[in-house]
Amino acid sequence: MSFDAQDIKDQCVEWIKNFFKENGPDCNAVIGISGGKDSAVVSALCCEALGKERVIGVLMPNGEQKDIDDAKLVVEFLGIKHYIINIQDAYQAILNQMKESNIEISEQTVINLPPRIRMSTLYAISQSHNGRVANNCNLSEDWVGYSTRYGDAAGDFSPISNLTVSEVRKIGAVLNLPDKLVNKVPNDGLSNQSDEDKLGFTYEVLDRYIRTGEIEDISTKNRIDELHKSNQFKLKLKPSFKFE
C-alpha cells in the first residue's frame, strides 16, 4: 500500500480541526513534549490545524533529562508557549511513601510511574488552560505494548495512533521538522538501550509486518504476535459488568 505523506498529513490536520470544533472550539491543544518524533509531529500538526497560539507544550523531566535540549528544540522551532514541570519531587515522594509502607517496589512500577505522573500533570495544566490533552502514541509502539496505560496511552484526542513509526517519520519530513527530531532513535529515557535493542527487531521490520503481513524471520514473527496479543488489553475499553 502506497503512503502519500502529504495527503495523510492534510487529512490529519482536518481531523484535528473537526475534533476541536466538536469538542471545544475555543480550547487549546496541550501536548507533552519528550523531544522525540511523536510529540514533535503531533505539535506541528496541531499548530497547522489550530494556529500556534492555541498549542501549549509541556516538558516534564524527571530530575535531569539528557535530551532536554531536543524537547526545547521542538517548542522553539514551532514557536509555541511552553512550560517546564520537573516531576522528580512527585515521583520520589510516592516511592518514598511506598518504602515507608514496606511495599516492595517492582521494576515495572519504576518504569510506569513517571508517565502516569506526567499525564496527571498534563491534565492539571489542561484544566487550567481550557485545554484538550493530546495522545502522542503511534501504531507501532501500541502494537507491541510500548505505552503505559493511563500514562502516555491516555489523552483526549490521538492524531497519530493509526500511523506506524515509518509513516510518522514521513509526516515529520512533510512538516519540515528538523531531521534530528524526525529520525531520532526511540528510547524510554530510562536505560541506555534503544526501543529496538530491547524489542530485538527494528521498527522497519515491525511496520512492514503490520501493513503487509510479510516477515522473513519466524522467531521475530512469533515474538511480535506474542507481544501484540499480551498487550491487547491496553487498547480496549476497560471491561465493565452489565446486568440484565
C-alpha positions in Angstrom: 0.0 0.0 0.0 1.4 3.3 -1.0 1.6 6.1 1.6 1.1 9.7 0.4 2.5 11.6 3.4 1.3 15.0 2.1 -2.2 13.8 1.7 -2.3 11.9 5.0 -0.9 15.0 6.8 -3.6 17.2 5.3 -6.3 14.7 6.3 -4.9 14.6 9.8 -4.9 18.4 10.1 -8.6 18.5 9.0 -9.4 15.7 11.5 -7.8 17.8 14.4 -9.8 20.9 13.2 -13.0 18.9 13.3 -12.2 17.4 16.7 -11.8 20.8 18.3 -14.9 22.2 16.5 -16.9 19.4 18.1 -15.1 19.1 21.4 -14.0 22.6 22.3 -14.0 25.3 19.6 -12.1 27.7 21.9 -9.8 25.1 23.6 -6.1 24.7 23.4 -4.1 21.6 22.5 -1.9 20.6 25.4 1.0 18.3 24.5 3.7 16.5 26.4 7.0 17.2 24.7 9.6 14.5 25.1 12.0 15.6 22.4 11.1 12.7 20.1 9.4 12.4 16.7 5.9 11.7 18.0 5.5 14.7 20.2 7.2 16.9 17.6 4.8 15.7 14.8 1.7 16.0 17.0 2.7 19.5 18.0 3.3 20.5 14.4 0.0 19.1 13.2 -1.8 20.9 15.9 -0.1 24.2 15.0 -1.2 23.8 11.4 -4.7 22.9 12.5 -5.3 25.4 15.2 -2.6 28.0 15.0 0.5 28.0 17.2 -1.2 30.4 19.7 -3.6 27.5 20.7 -0.8 24.9 21.2 0.9 24.5 24.6 3.9 22.3 25.1 4.8 20.8 28.5 8.3 19.5 29.1 8.4 17.1 32.1 11.9 15.9 33.0 12.2 13.5 35.9 15.2 15.2 37.5 17.9 15.5 34.8 16.9 14.7 31.3 19.8 14.1 29.0 18.0 15.1 25.8 16.1 18.0 27.2 17.6 20.2 24.5 15.7 18.2 21.9 12.4 18.9 23.7 13.3 22.6 23.9 14.1 22.5 20.2 10.6 21.3 19.4 8.9 24.2 21.2 11.4 26.8 19.9 11.2 25.6 16.3 7.4 25.8 16.4 7.3 28.9 18.5 4.7 27.6 20.9 4.0 28.5 24.5 5.5 26.0 26.9 6.2 25.1 30.5 8.9 23.0 32.1 7.5 21.0 35.1 10.0 18.7 36.8 8.2 15.7 38.1 11.1 14.4 40.3 9.7 15.6 43.6 6.3 14.0 43.0 7.9 10.8 41.7 10.3 10.5 44.7 7.5 11.3 47.2 5.4 8.4 46.0 8.3 6.0 46.0 9.3 7.2 49.5 5.8 6.7 50.8 5.7 3.2 49.4 9.0 2.3 51.0 7.8 3.7 54.4 4.8 1.4 54.0 7.1 -1.6 53.4 5.8 -2.1 49.8 8.2 -3.9 47.6 8.7 -1.6 44.5 8.8 -3.6 41.3 10.8 -2.7 38.2 7.5 -2.1 36.3 6.4 0.4 39.0 9.7 2.4 38.5 9.2 2.4 34.7 5.4 3.2 34.6 5.1 5.7 37.4 6.7 8.6 35.6 4.4 8.6 32.5 1.4 8.3 34.8 2.6 11.4 36.8 3.2 13.2 33.5 -0.3 12.5 32.3 -1.7 13.9 35.6 0.5 16.9 35.1 -0.8 17.4 31.5 -4.4 17.2 32.7 -3.7 19.7 35.6 -2.3 22.2 33.1 -5.0 21.4 30.6 -7.8 22.2 33.1 -6.1 25.5 34.0 -5.7 26.5 30.3 -9.0 25.4 28.8 -7.3 22.5 27.1 -7.6 19.2 25.4 -4.7 16.7 26.0 -3.0 15.1 23.0 -2.2 11.4 23.0 1.2 11.0 21.2 1.2 7.2 20.8 1.9 5.7 17.3 0.6 2.4 15.9 3.9 0.5 16.0 4.5 1.2 19.7 0.9 0.4 20.6 1.1 -2.8 18.6 3.8 -4.3 20.9 2.7 -2.6 24.1 5.2 0.2 24.2 2.9 2.6 26.1 1.8 2.9 29.7 -1.9 2.5 30.4 -3.3 5.7 31.9 0.1 7.3 31.2 1.2 8.2 27.7 -1.6 5.9 26.4 -4.2 8.4 27.7 -5.4 11.6 26.2 -8.4 13.3 24.7 -7.5 13.0 21.0 -5.0 10.9 19.2 -3.7 12.2 15.8 -1.0 9.5 15.0 -2.2 6.3 16.8 -3.1 4.8 13.4 0.3 5.6 11.8 3.4 3.4 12.0 6.8 4.8 13.1 7.9 4.8 9.4 4.8 6.8 8.5 5.2 9.3 11.4 8.7 10.0 10.1 7.4 10.7 6.6 4.8 13.0 8.1 7.5 14.8 10.0 9.5 15.3 6.8 6.5 16.8 5.1 6.0 19.1 8.1 9.7 20.2 7.6 10.6 19.3 11.2 14.3 19.1 12.0 15.8 15.8 10.9 17.4 15.5 14.3 13.9 15.1 15.8 12.2 13.1 13.0 14.9 10.4 12.8 15.9 10.3 16.4 16.4 6.7 17.8 13.4 6.0 20.1 14.2 5.0 23.7 12.3 5.1 27.0 14.7 7.5 28.7 15.3 5.1 31.5 18.1 2.9 30.1 20.9 3.1 27.7 19.2 0.8 25.2 17.0 1.9 22.3 13.5 0.5 21.9 14.7 -1.7 19.0 17.5 -3.1 21.2 15.0 -4.1 23.8 12.5 -5.4 21.3 15.0 -7.5 19.4 13.8 -6.3 16.0 13.6 -3.0 14.1 10.6 -0.8 13.6 11.1 -1.1 9.9 10.5 -4.9 10.2 7.6 -4.3 12.5 6.0 -1.7 10.3 6.2 -3.9 7.2 4.6 -6.8 9.1 1.8 -4.6 10.4 1.0 -3.2 7.0 1.6 -6.2 4.7 1.8 -9.3 7.0 5.2 -10.0 5.4 8.1 -11.0 7.6 11.1 -13.3 6.9 12.1 -14.5 10.4 9.6 -16.8 12.0 11.0 -16.2 15.5 10.6 -12.4 15.1 7.0 -13.0 13.8 6.2 -15.1 16.9 7.7 -12.5 19.2 5.7 -9.7 17.6 2.5 -11.8 17.7 3.1 -12.7 21.4 3.7 -9.0 22.4 0.6 -7.9 20.4 -1.6 -10.5 22.0 -0.4 -9.9 25.5 -0.9 -6.1 25.2 -4.3 -6.0 23.6 -5.9 -5.1 26.9 -4.2 -1.7 26.7 -6.0 -0.8 23.5 -9.5 -1.7 24.7 -12.0 0.0 27.0 -11.9 -1.5 30.5 -14.3 -4.4 31.0 -17.5 -3.4 32.8 -20.2 -5.5 34.4 -23.6 -5.3 32.7 -26.7 -6.6 34.4 -29.9 -7.8 32.7 
